Amino acid sequence: MEIAVIGTGYVGLVTGTCLAETGNNVTCVDIDADKVAKMKKGIIPIYEPHLDVLFERNIKQGRLSFTTELEGAVKDATIVFLALPTPPDEDGSADLSHVLGVAKQLGSIINDYKIIIDKSTVPVGTADRVQAAIAENATVEFDVVSNPEFLREGFAVDDFMKPDRVVIGTSSDRAKDILNQLYMPYVRQGNPIIFMDERSAELTKYAANAFLATKISFMNEIANLCERVGADVDMVRIGIGSDDRIGKRFLFPGIGYGGSCFPKDVQAIVKSADDYGYDFGILKSVMDINQRQKTKLLPAIKEHFGGDLKGKKIAIWGLAFKPNTDDIREAPALYNINELLEAGATISAFDPEAMNNVKGLIGDKIHYARNQYETLENADALLIATEWSVFRAPDFDKVKELMNASVIFDGRNLYNTDDMRDLGFTYHSIGREAVS
């Protein structure tokens, strides 16, 4: 099929590349000329495991191309994906200006039947607004479809190529037939393509992310209670995770969720509920809990140093909001960095992929180390903010040798408390006893 993908952010680039991998001809459109020029040369603008292989292969084989020209890309396409940013507005609602702006342009461009797909995460009713925006100038038939993405950063290629489900919101039989054909190669193992109305599809995306965010915040609250009552959150997690009604995933406590999806999507569904006169109390609590949790370890850090962090060197392992991505949006590490700097500490940090993004955001306010051990040189404490696999089994003798004191504040519960006691560390984690 001939496909155009408008927007080459995280969702657009993964979508376009994976669609090309099954033999479709995909043209990706972006207004950033420098970015497009780099992609034409095979330079991928984001870090996502395994995406580079598919990206390079499909460019070489002529199935994946890039342009700044919207009209040329759309002219020959049967399917047009809108993978545009929908950042949170000041009131928490999703900013649809990019989506609706392109939709208005499409009305004047489309020359024959097109399926226009909302791939961006958008609030309920957006398909109707896109339909109206295109219809202002359109003279041909078209259908607007909601096809939300369920891509986990760090696993996006697998999630697209072997999805748990494909959700498609449309009332058009013509669009159903074409999109069933488009997605059939990805569900050969029997996972479902679920057709529903547009509004239900739009809400499905928000509901999924909001539920997962709720599981995370719930488990963080259980972890905080464990500390008060002397229980071990790891045991509680295993105990409830074995119940198949609850499941094992998203029950690991830590210093909160971040990224481009959960914070924005929970805000947006709460704002949408408010607009319809419904007080979504559970999700408001989820947001409050998560905001507090991001800096959960700071009181313990300050207490350890007698309330005075001036001149103390804190090493930080991990800057991305999660492992296997360079995404730092709403990353807990950034919140901790800001407060530690305000308290007078100096910071040396390492992340396998996200350091350039952090440097672009905050500049040289912190030191960016070449590896995890360089951060520890003369450090007074180590804060672990992201659970990269490279941090899971460090050389603890080397850690102790490099640091001024053997003190670790673990925001991701990477290590066993008994092991840390035996190794002679002062060790604080989430929902477990402190070791000193």
N, C-alpha and C positions, 0 to 999 in steps of 0.2 A: 504493500500500500504506500501511497504518497502521504507523508505526514509532516506537519509543521509544528514545532514546539516553540512557543513564545516565552522567552525567559530562560536563562541558562544558570540559574542559581542551583542550589543543591538538588531540588526536586526535578527541575527542568533538564539538567544535564544527565542525571541518572535515568530519567524517563526516556529521553531521546536516544541515549547510548544503548540502553537495553532493548528498545524497540528496533533499533537498527540491527542488533545482534540476531534477530530472528528473520532477517531478510527484508525488512521494510526500508524504504528510502526516506531518511529523516533530515529535515533542514531545521537547525536551531537558530533562533533569532534573538539578538540582544542589541540594545542601544549603545553599549560600551564598545566602541571601535577597537580600543587597545586589547580588550579581553577577547574579542572575536578574532583579531589578528593572531594572538597567541594560540588560540584553540586551533586555528587553521594550520599552525605549525606543529600541532600535536602536544602543546603545553596545556596540561589540565589544571584548572584554577582552584580545585578543591582537593582535599585528601579524603579518599574513601577506598578502603581495601578492595582490590581486584578491579576497580573501575578503570584504571589506567590501561589494563590489557585489552578490555573491550573497546575502549575509546580509540586506542591506536589502531587496532585491527579494523574497525569499521570505517575510520578515516581512510586508511590505505586501500580498502576494498570499495571505496566510493559510495558507501551507504549512509555516511554521516558527514554533514557539511554545516557550515556556519556562515551567517550573514547578518548585516545590520539592516537589510532591506526587507521590511515587513511584506510589502505587496508582492514582491517576487517569490517569497517563500510560501505565501498563502495561495497564490494563483493556481498552482497545480496540485495542491493538497486536497485530499478528501476529508482528512481529520486534522483539526487545529487544536492543539493543547494550549491552554492558558496556564502557565506555570510561573506566575508573577508574584512578587512579594505582597503580603498582606500584613504589614507590621501593626502592632497595637497602637491605636490612637490614644490621646491623653486620657480619655474616659474608659479605656480598656477595650473598646470595640475594635474590630478589624478594619483597617484602612483599605478601602476598596478602590481607591483612586487609580491605581495602576491597572487593575482588572477592567474597570469600567472605561478608562481612557482608551485602552486597546480595543475593547468591544465596540466603541463608537467608530474607531478607524476601520474595523472589519466590515462594518455595514457598507462602507463605500468601496471596499476592495473585493469582497467575495463575488465571483462571476458565475458560479454554478453551485449546486447543492453542497453544503459543508456541514460537518458535525463539529460544533465548537464545544470543547470539553473544559470545564472548570476543574483543573488538577490542583490548583492552590486550595489551601484550607480556608473555606469561606463560610460566613454565617448563613443561617436558614433564610431562604428568600433570594439569595444572590443569583441563582439561575434565572429567576424572573426578571431581575434587574439587568442582567447581561442580555437576555432575550430582548428586552425593551430598548436597550442601548443600540444593539445591532439593527433592530427593526426600523429605527429612525431613518436610516439611509439605504437599507437593503432592498434590492429588487428581485432577488432570487430566494428559493426555499433554503432553509437551514434549520438545524435542531441544536438546542443548547442542552448539554448533558452534564451532570455532576458525577465525577469519577475520582473520589478522594484517594490520596495516596496513604499507604501504611508502611512507610519506609523507616527503618531504624538506622540512625547514623552508626556506621561501623559494620552494618550488615545489609546495606541498602541493595546491593547487587543481588544477593541471594533472595532478599525479600521481593524484589521485582521479578526475578526469573522464576522463582518458585513460591508464589504468594500463598498465604493461608486461605485467602479469599480475594475476589475482585468485586468491588461494590460499584454498581452503575445505576445512576438515577436518571431515568428517562421514561417518557410516556409515548415515545415514537417507536413503532415497530421497525421502521427502516433503520433507525440508529441502532436498535437492539441487534438486528441481523449483522450489521457491519462490525459492531464492537465485539460481538460474540466471536466472529471470525478473527478479529485482531488479537483477542486475548486467549483463544483456544490453545496456541502453542505453549502457554505458560501454565496451564492447568491440566496437563496430560495425565498427571497422577490422580486426578479426580477431585481436587479441591474446587469449591464452587465459584461460579460467576453468579452473583446475586443481583438480580434486577429489582428495582424498587422505584418509587417516585423520587423526584429531584430533592424535595425538602427532607425526606427521610435519609437520603444519601448524605446530604450536607450535615445533618445532625449526627449521623453515625460516626463520622470522623471525630467530631468534638466529643461525643459521648465516650468513644474508646479511649482517647487521650485523657479525658477528665477522670475516668474510672481508674486508669493506671496511676495517674498522679495521686488519686485518693488512696490507693493501696500503699504508695510510698510514704505519704504523710501519716497514714495510720500506723505504719510500722515504725516510723520515727517517733511517734508519740508513745508507742509501746516500749521502745528503747529507752526513752526518757523516764518512763515509769519504772522500768527495770532497774535503773540506777538508783531510784529512790527506795525501792523495796528490797534490793539485793539479789535480784534475779539476773539471769544471763540471757540476753536477747537472742543469742544464737540457738539456745535450746528451745526458746519459745518459737522462734522462726521455724525450726525443724518440726516442732510439735504441731503447729497449725498448717504448715505447708504440706504435710502428708495427707491432709483432708482434700480430696479432689474437688470439693466444692470451692475451695479457696485457691489451691494451686501453689507451686513453689516459687513462681516468678514474681518479681517486683516486691519481694518481702525483705530485701537486704537493707538494713538501716544505714544511714550515713548523714552527710551534711547537705542533704537536700537535692532536689532535681533542678536542672537548668536546661539549656539548649534552646532551639528555635521553636519547638512545638509545645511542650507541656505548659510553660508559663504563659505563652501567648494564647493558647487554645482555652485554657481554664479561664483566663480573663475574659475572653471573647464570649464563651458560653454563659458566664455570669452576667455580662452586659446584655446579651441577647435576652436572657431570662428577665432581667430588670425591665427591658424595653416592652416585654409582654406582660409586665405586672406580676412577675413571680420572683420571690426571694429565694435564691438557690443557696440556702444556708450552709449546706455541707461543703460546697466548693469554695465559699468564702472562707470557711475555716481551713480548708486545704491550703489556700494561698497564704493565709496568716501563719500557719504552722511551718510551711516551707520557707518563708522569709526568715523566720526566727532560726530555723534549723541550719541555715547556711553558715551562720557564725556561732554555732553551738559550742565549739571548742575554745572560743576566745576567752570566756571567763576562766576556764581552767588554765589556759596559757598565762593570763595575767596573774592569776593566783599563784602559779608556780614561781613567778618572778617577783612576788611580793607587791604586785600592782604597778610595777615600774618596768616598762619595756624599752626605755630610752637606751640606745646604744647596743641593744641585744640584736644578735644576728639570727634570723629565722630562715631555715632552709625550707623550700616548698617543693614537693614532688607532685607534679600534675597541675596543668593550667586549663586544659580543655574541660568541658562540662561532663564528659564521659570518655572512656578510652576508645581508641580506634577512630578518632576524628580530630580535626583541627578547629572545631567549632567552639568558640568561647562565649557565645551568647548566653547571658544569665549564668555563667559558670560560677559555682560557689567560691572557687579560688580567688576570683576578682574581688568579691566582697571581703574576704579575709585579708587580701593584700591591702585594700584601702584602709581598713581599720588598724592593721598592724603598722602601716606607714604613719597614720595619724597619731598612733601611740608612741612614735619615735623609734621603732625598730627598723633595721635594715634587712633586706630580703635578697636571697639568692635562689633562683628557681630553675627548674628543668622540666620540660615536657617534650616527648618525642616528636610532636607535630605542631603544637599550638604556639610556640614561642614567637614566631614572626607576627602572628595575629595580635598577641598581647602587646608586643613592642609597638605595633602600629596604633594600638589604642592608648597605651599609657607611656610610651617612650622609654626613656632610660631611668625611670623611677626605681627600678629594681635591676639586679644583675641577672643576666641570662647565661646559665652555665652550659658547658659543652656536654656534660653528662650528669647523671644523678649524684655521683660521688663528689664532683667539684662543688656542688651546692653545700656540702657538709663541712668544708674546710673552715675550722674555727667557728662553727655554728653552735649556738646555745640551745637550739631545739630544732626538731624536724616536724613539719606539718605535712601530712599526706592528704591531698585534695582530690586526686583522680586515681582510679584503680587500674592503671596500666599494668600489663602483665610483667613488664620489666622491673616493677617495684615489688613483686610478690616474693621473691627469694633473693634478697640482697646478701652481700657478704657482710654479716653483722660485725665481725671482728674489724673489718675496714671501716664500717660506720662508726664504731666506738673510737677507733684510732683517730679519725679525722675530726670528730666533734669535740667541742669544749666540755660537753656533758652529754651523757647517754639518755637523752630525753626525746620521746616521740609522741606526737599527738596525731592519732590515726583517724582521719575522717571517713575511712572506708573499711575499717575492720579487716585489714589484710592479714594480720598476724594473730597467732594464738597467745592468749594472755599468760598461760603457764610457761610457754617457751620464752616469752619476753622476760618473765621473772627469772628464769634460769640463766638467761643471758646477761642479766644485770642491768636491764633498762628500766627507766621510769617511763611508763607507758599508759597513755589515756586513749580510750576508744569510745565507741558509741553504744550505750546500753549494756556495758560490761564493767566489771570491777576495774578500778584503776590499780595499776601496779607501780609501786615505788620502793 
